[in-house]
Amino acid sequence: MSYLTIAWSMSAALAAMLGLLQLLLWWKDRGTAAYALAAVMAFAAMGNALTELFLFHASSTQTYAVLLQWENLFVYALLNTMVWFVYVHLGTARRALAIAISVVWTVAIVANFISPGSLVYQRVDELVHPATFWGEQYTVGSGPANPWVTLANLSLLLILAYVLDASLRAWRQGEQRRAAIIGASIVVFLVFGGIHSMLVDNGVIATPYMVSFAFLAIVMALSYELVSNAVQVRRYAEQVALSEERWRTFLSNVELAVVGIDANGRINYVNPYFERISGYRLTDLQGRDASELVPVSHQAVLRARLSDAREKGARTRGEWPLLCASGEQRTLLWSNARLMKAGGTIAGFLSLGEDITERLKAQTDLENTRHELERLGRASVLGELASSLAHELNQPLAAILTNAQAARRFMDSDTLDLKELREIIEDIIRDDKRAGQVINSLRDMLRSGAVERERIDLNDTVVEVMELLRAEVESQDVAVQLNLAPDLPAVLASRVEMQQVIVNLVFNALQAMADVEVQPRRLTVSTRADDGRVLVSVRDNGRGVETEDLSHVFESFFTKRSEGLGMGLAICRRIVDAHGGRIRAANAADGGAVFTFAVPVAE
């Protein structure tokens, strides 16, 4: 029995089986070049093993030389393919060095076929037949060394340096397992096979060539790595499938509109919720331009946004009107993400939209209701001011009538004093302006709609309000004290709204003292500046506020008076909050209540 034949035949068969396995993997995943390269390496190892087996039984020097040439061709195919396998699979090898190795080996293989005795010998002079330690004979040739073999030895050194360098770089990048398997297997078995071949070629040792076994070990190690990757890929595929199922379940049930848009701005996916609120089906929208989902007036802006997003990334959030199939418009708040391919190119966008149509409508209704309640609150305050207002208007109107009658009598007299007539007319104009100011103030407080903010002096506002309420204060026998800070900074506020706050607080104080037997009744209005704010305080000496009610007095519809609406202080808080300020209520130590509000100083 020939053990050499059995061993080398098994080596060739195993290499062929590995080659077929890698070829099958490549056929299933043709985008992975490493499988195809590994298959070529395995078939080259098979050819090398068969060639070595034929060398053992060569009967002539000519046959031996030809077989050596073919063996070197298989070695060339295996080593060059291995170099590019490392380049593709590790991704850390130096391209220039890989090209240099291929060029050197190509020159060497050309010299192999033009030399009579192959790349190893200039010529094969004789064949010897040593025996193995178990007594089986085999054939070994001898002859003068071919100088071109230096290129093969040089390329072997370059390959070792190339693989070590690529493996170390992969190791530093965190690919320790892959670097160890590929780098160690190639380096160890190349060193073993290369050294052993040189020793046999130079007659130092008398053994059969075993390059095929070294190559087979390399092919087995690389095949193990690729099969491990294939198994890992299958696990990843299962995880991806599970993840896709989770996403499919999420997108089918989430109460959010989801739209997929490709890199060209065309729709490639919508989820069931989007179909439900828009009235469109996926088949209606697939392939259509995403800008067709918004009204014509917004389409150019949307296309510009998508174009900009391809370069800089999508804006995270934005409100857009959605044009439904029925013609209805709904408003959605969109959150967007840019999707990228593995190569770094843009794949498209994924947009998630929250339908805020009903929320916006409710907010609009709430705002309208709030403005109406404020107007009713102002109207309620003005109703309580009716008697004072009549008094305020009666005075200038009576003065106008008196001065007009005096002027008429003066003009009917024989002597006409123009200076005195001019003074009478000036009095009429002054009283008319005063009446007009009272009417304008009332009209401003009743007016609904947007208010304008301006730089105002709250001292002037306090004086204006107290002048307006003078008759009401006098009718209740209340002593008023104004502690207005000099050089008070201006605030940026609505004059009418600040008047409304102060009127509500003053009326609140007057009502608190109306049913209390205290003498004298005192109302103190103070202003001061403090830490970038202007503070206005209204203090009375009435009963004060119940302790448990202090935290509720600014709530809507909270009142202890049967005839009250409970909106006055709530409106005060809303106005002050809208100006970036704060309002609070407290009881004074010596009796009564103190209401204080603060608004920021105008910059």
Secondary structure, DSSP 8 states (H G I E B T S, - for coil): --HHHHHHHHHHHHHHHHHHHHHHHHHH-TT-HHHHHHHHHHHHHHHHHHHHHHHHT--SHHHHHHHHHHHHHHHHHHHHHHHHHHHHHHS-S-HHHHHHHHHHHHHHHHHHHHSTTTTTBS---EEE--B-TTS-B--EEE--B-TTHHHHHHHHHHHHHHHHHHHHHHHHTT-HHHHHHHHHHHHHHHHHHHHHHHHHHTTSS-----HHHHHHHHHHHHHHHHHHHHHHHHHHHHHHHHHHHHHHHHHHH-SSEEEEEETTSBEEEE-HHHHHHH---HHHHTTSBGGGGS-HHHHHHHHHHHHHHHHH---SEEEEEEE-TTS-EEEEEEEEEEEE-TTS-EEEEEEEEEE-HHHHHHHHHHHHHHHHHHHHHHHHHHHHTHHHHHHHHHHHHHHHHHHHHHHHHHHHSSS--HHHHHHHHHHHHHHHHHHHHHHHHHHHHH--S----EEE-HHHHHHHHHHHTHHHHHHTTEEEEEE--TT---EEE-HHHHHHHHHHHHHHHHHHHHT---SSEEEEEEEEEETTEEEEEEEE-S----GGGTTTTTSTT--SSTT--S-HHHHHHHHHHHTT-EEEEEE-TTSSEEEEEEEEB--
